[in-house]
Structure formats: structure tokens, C-alpha cells
């Protein structure tokens, strides 16, 4: 790896370093969802540095503080978002010090003053208003290209079915059923998540039907539902991340974690607000535990206690 890439293309450098680190001393690979989330977080911090005319090699503690001040607008109280960002900054800053691209690591001392909260962290999700704006972005319109349609369909499926990034990458054409009265997507078992057939929320159906029709007409040597090229290359995690971030910008929405996980949490929380039980939502998400659904429900209960019904 050419270390100067940290100065010319830091997001690409981070992605390369993360892949190399995943095969480090413990020989254990990062979970794909964690990889997507980490890259989303790094990208957001790097965007802030660019706005401050700084680079990953020049920022100081004051820039980290400024970033957290900006971040506070998108974080619910009691979350571990700030600490997770600080740990991420500390990790790559230590790496840059080791490469002689930095003189010191300003995050190290800041991290010593932080502690993990004893309670479960609050999941990050879009507000009801942000959810509705993003749903509107996922509606049918005149698309500039098949790629534009594909990217919108990806976001629509994340937001309308709660699938993970890893699950979406493995979907086949026939797994998406948009021919019947009730459109569904079949998700095979992936890691600890159970196999399931998930009904697709109504707002996402039209664009997914249009994409499905176009994908069936595409001459391609693979049956993957979403492909990066006409040659059938699978979607990369970075591309899925960019699809989500671009859609959020178009919707005028933002969050501390702008990865597919944000849309999955938003989907689960939406269905809890519709009256579904923790067990039903856990089944929709492919989870054997009700922990995530319980935490999402708590955010609704907290909003009701404060008299917040349309955030």
C-alpha cells in the first residue's frame, strides 16, 4: 500500500487499511455490517475535516471537539455514538503516527476520559419526518439511467424491508416477488439471522417492480438481483453506503450513522409504531432475540413520555 494515499484519497486508504487490519494478528475478519458502518463514520469525519481545510494528517483535538459539536445535533442522548467515533479516530490516528504521517494522536488522551455507558445504547434511526422524506425519494420518477434506478431500488429495499447490506448483496432475481398482490422478498439464512420472507412496505413497491423488470431484461451471467456491472460483479459495501448517503442528502436527512443499518433500524421502529409486537418485528428483521426490537420500542415510549409524536 502506498501510504501517501492517506493524503490524496483518505477514504480509499481507510478502506484498504481496514481490509488489511481485518486479517491482522487475530486472523478474524470484520463483520460486513461493521465494515460498512466504520467506513460511513470515517467518511463523515473526513467530510468535516475537508470543510475545516484539514486532512487526516493535520487535525487536532480542537477539530475533534468541533466535529462532536456538529454531531450532537444528530445523536439521541445516552448513545455511544461519540465514544464509537472517538475509538475509530484513535485507531486510524495511531496507525498514521506509526507511518510517520502524523506527529501525535490527539484522540488518545480524549479517549481516556470516556467510559462506556452501563445501559444498552440507543439505536440510531430516522425521525418520522425524515423517514417520510426518504420514502418520497424512493418513489417512481423519470430515472436518468438504469444505474440511477438501481441505486434508488437499493435504498427502497433497505428502507422498505429492513434487510442488511450483506443480505441484499446475496439476493437473487427470484427472491424479489413483485408480481402478486403483496410484494415480498425472500432472505436466506445469513450468519445468525434466520431465513424469512418479508412483505415490502407499499412506498417501495413501484420502484422495486420497475427495477425487477429492468434487471430481468439485463443480459448478465449471474442471477444476483443487484449487480455492479453488466458483467455481473456483486455490489461492494462502499457502493451500498454511497447509495444510502446520496439518498439521505436528497431527502434532506442526516444521522450519526448513515449506513444501511440506519434504514434497518428505521424500518423496525416504523413497524413497532404500526402496532407490531417485539416478536413480529424481530421475525421481520431475522433476529432470534428481541433485544433490538425492545430498544427500538423504548425510543417510541420515551418520545411519548415527552409528548413527541412527530419528531
Secondary structure as UniProt FT lines:
FT   TURN            3..4
FT   HELIX           5..8
FT   HELIX           10..21
FT   TURN            22..23
FT   TURN            25..26
FT   HELIX           32..51
FT   TURN            52..53
FT   TURN            56..58
FT   HELIX           61..71
FT   HELIX           72..74
FT   TURN            77..78
FT   HELIX           81..98
FT   TURN            99..100
FT   HELIX           107..112
FT   HELIX           128..137
FT   HELIX           146..161
FT   HELIX           165..170
FT   HELIX           173..175
FT   STRAND          176..177
FT   STRAND          184..187
FT   TURN            191..192
FT   STRAND          196..199
FT   HELIX           202..204
FT   HELIX           205..217
FT   TURN            230..231
FT   HELIX           237..251
FT   HELIX           260..273
FT   TURN            274..275
FT   HELIX           278..285
FT   HELIX           291..305
FT   TURN            306..307
//
